[in-house]
Amino acid sequence: MITAKIVKYDGTQLVVIPDENISRDLLQRQVGDIEIILNDGRTISADQRKKIFAIIRDISLWSGHDPEYLRQLLTWDYRGKCGLDNFSLSNVDMTTAKDFITYLIIFCFNWSVPTRDTLLHRTDDIGKYLYLCLEYRRCAICNKKAEVHHVNRIGMGRNREKVVHIGLKAIALCSKHHNEAHHDEEKLFKEHYIYGIKLDKYLCDKLNLNTRNKYK
């Protein structure tokens, strides 16, 4: 599946620019006709479809399996987990497409799948993505092994072992980006369009952060 941007249409001729180089495919397959699927905003967007196929290509490179086989297998597994009927990536609704992207990100985090681009650029649900980064201890920016960066500063003299972390805002960052956040958090967050999210009990337990008031 190749996505493209429309640059001109005069009522008869349509001019598009592919989002990736397709010259090799055109030569090898001797393509003469193409199928055009217009994004009307109600079904899966071209951007969502592009993200899905990009992640599946990364999984294919990591696993050695054919991308089309993986697409069918992962779609089948996702449908089974969510109790969904069969759907096509050509016209599935935007919400299902968004959730399927999140499913693929979880797969990559769970199996430590290396990706050519950070999954920050592949997510379609930034809040869920930032939550998953904390859950799997993956840097929200580069996806390397992460530390917990507290957006709500824990003041000097306060014992982190005694502070109740539930409700505090945090984000997962690798050591490099963690240091950058301590130097200029606002700049780093604006540059990458990220933010801290509130820690719940599940995340606190997962990250071994205190959830009980130990001052009593």
C-alpha positions in Angstrom: 0.0 0.0 0.0 1.5 3.3 -1.1 0.1 6.7 0.1 0.4 10.0 -1.8 -0.5 13.6 -1.6 -2.7 15.3 -4.2 -0.9 18.4 -5.6 -3.2 19.2 -8.6 -6.5 18.3 -10.1 -8.0 20.2 -13.1 -11.2 18.2 -13.4 -9.6 15.6 -15.8 -6.0 15.0 -14.8 -4.9 14.2 -11.2 -1.3 14.8 -10.1 0.0 13.1 -7.0 3.3 12.8 -5.2 4.0 9.3 -3.6 5.2 9.4 0.0 8.0 7.1 -0.9 10.1 6.2 -4.0 8.1 3.7 -6.1 10.3 3.7 -9.3 11.7 0.2 -8.5 8.2 -1.2 -8.0 6.9 0.4 -11.2 9.8 -1.1 -13.2 9.7 -4.6 -11.6 5.9 -5.0 -11.7 5.2 -3.1 -15.0 2.3 -1.3 -13.3 -0.1 0.3 -15.7 -3.1 0.9 -13.6 -3.5 2.0 -9.9 -6.3 2.0 -7.4 -7.2 5.3 -5.8 -8.9 5.4 -2.4 -9.9 8.9 -1.3 -9.7 9.9 2.3 -13.1 11.5 3.3 -12.2 11.9 6.9 -14.7 9.3 8.2 -12.7 6.1 7.5 -9.1 5.3 8.1 -6.9 8.2 6.9 -3.9 7.9 4.6 -1.7 8.9 7.5 -3.0 6.1 9.7 -2.6 3.6 6.9 0.9 4.8 6.3 1.8 4.4 10.0 0.3 0.8 10.1 2.3 -0.4 7.1 5.5 1.3 8.4 5.3 -0.5 11.7 4.5 -3.8 10.0 7.5 -3.4 7.7 9.7 -2.9 10.9 8.2 -6.1 12.4 8.9 -7.9 9.1 12.5 -6.8 9.1 12.9 -7.9 12.7 11.1 -11.3 12.4 12.0 -12.2 8.8 8.3 -12.9 7.9 6.6 -11.6 4.8 4.9 -8.2 5.5 1.6 -9.3 3.9 1.6 -12.5 6.0 2.3 -10.4 9.1 -0.5 -7.9 8.3 -3.0 -10.7 8.1 -1.7 -12.5 11.2 -1.5 -9.3 13.4 -5.0 -8.1 12.1 -6.4 -11.6 13.0 -4.8 -11.5 16.5 -6.0 -7.9 17.1 -9.6 -8.8 16.0 -9.5 -11.8 18.4 -8.4 -9.7 21.3 -11.0 -7.1 20.7 -13.8 -9.3 19.5 -14.1 -7.6 16.2 -15.3 -8.8 12.8 -13.0 -8.9 9.8 -12.1 -5.5 8.4 -10.1 -4.0 5.6 -7.4 -1.4 6.0 -8.8 0.3 3.0 -12.0 1.5 4.7 -12.0 0.6 8.4 -13.2 3.4 10.7 -10.7 5.8 12.1 -11.1 4.7 15.7 -10.4 1.0 14.9 -7.4 2.2 12.9 -6.1 4.2 15.9 -6.5 1.3 18.3 -4.8 -1.1 15.8 -1.8 1.3 15.7 -1.7 1.2 19.5 -1.8 -2.6 19.4 1.2 -2.6 17.0 3.1 -0.3 19.3 2.5 -2.6 22.2 3.7 -5.5 20.2 6.9 -3.6 19.4 7.5 -2.6 23.0 6.6 -6.1 24.3 9.0 -7.9 21.9 11.7 -5.1 21.8 11.2 -4.7 18.0 13.7 -2.2 16.6 12.1 0.4 14.4 13.6 2.7 11.8 11.8 5.7 13.3 10.7 6.4 16.8 7.2 5.2 17.5 6.5 8.7 18.8 6.1 9.5 15.1 3.9 6.5 14.4 1.4 6.8 17.2 -2.1 8.1 16.6 -3.0 8.4 20.3 -0.3 10.4 22.1 -1.8 10.1 25.5 -2.0 6.3 25.3 1.5 6.2 23.8 3.0 8.2 26.7 1.3 5.8 29.1 2.7 2.8 27.3 6.2 4.3 27.4 6.0 4.4 31.2 4.5 0.9 31.4 7.2 -0.6 29.2 10.0 1.8 30.4 10.7 3.0 26.9 11.8 6.6 26.2 9.0 8.6 24.8 11.3 10.3 22.4 13.7 7.6 21.1 12.3 4.4 22.6 15.5 3.4 24.3 15.5 2.0 27.9 14.0 4.7 30.1 14.0 6.2 33.5 11.0 7.9 35.2 11.2 11.7 34.9 8.9 13.4 37.4 7.3 16.5 35.9 5.9 17.4 39.3 9.2 18.1 41.2 9.8 16.2 44.4 11.3 18.9 46.6 14.6 18.8 48.3 14.6 16.9 51.5 11.6 14.8 50.6 12.2 11.1 50.5 11.1 9.6 47.1 10.4 6.3 49.0 7.8 8.0 51.1 6.1 10.3 48.6 2.8 9.0 47.3 3.3 9.0 43.5 -0.3 8.4 42.5 -1.6 11.5 40.7 1.9 13.0 40.1 2.8 13.6 36.5 5.7 11.7 34.9 7.2 10.7 31.6 9.6 7.9 30.5 12.9 9.3 29.2 16.3 7.7 28.5 19.3 9.0 30.4 20.2 11.4 27.6 16.8 12.9 27.3 16.3 12.8 31.1 19.3 15.0 31.5 18.0 17.3 28.8 14.7 17.5 30.6 16.4 18.6 33.8 18.3 21.2 31.9 15.3 22.7 30.0 12.1 20.6 30.3 9.9 23.1 28.6 12.1 23.3 25.5 12.4 19.5 25.2 8.6 19.0 25.6 7.7 21.6 23.0 10.3 20.3 20.6 8.9 16.8 20.6 5.2 17.6 21.4 5.2 15.4 24.6 4.1 16.0 28.2 3.8 14.3 31.5 0.8 12.1 32.3 -0.7 11.3 35.7 0.6 8.2 37.4 -2.1 5.7 38.4 -1.8 2.8 40.8 -1.1 0.3 38.0 1.8 2.4 36.7 3.1 3.0 40.2 3.1 -0.7 40.9 4.7 -1.5 37.5 7.4 1.1 38.1 7.9 0.2 41.8 6.8 3.7 43.0 5.3 4.2 46.4 1.5 4.3 46.6 1.0 4.5 50.3 1.5 7.4 52.7 4.5 6.2 54.8 4.7 9.4 56.9 2.1 8.0 59.3 
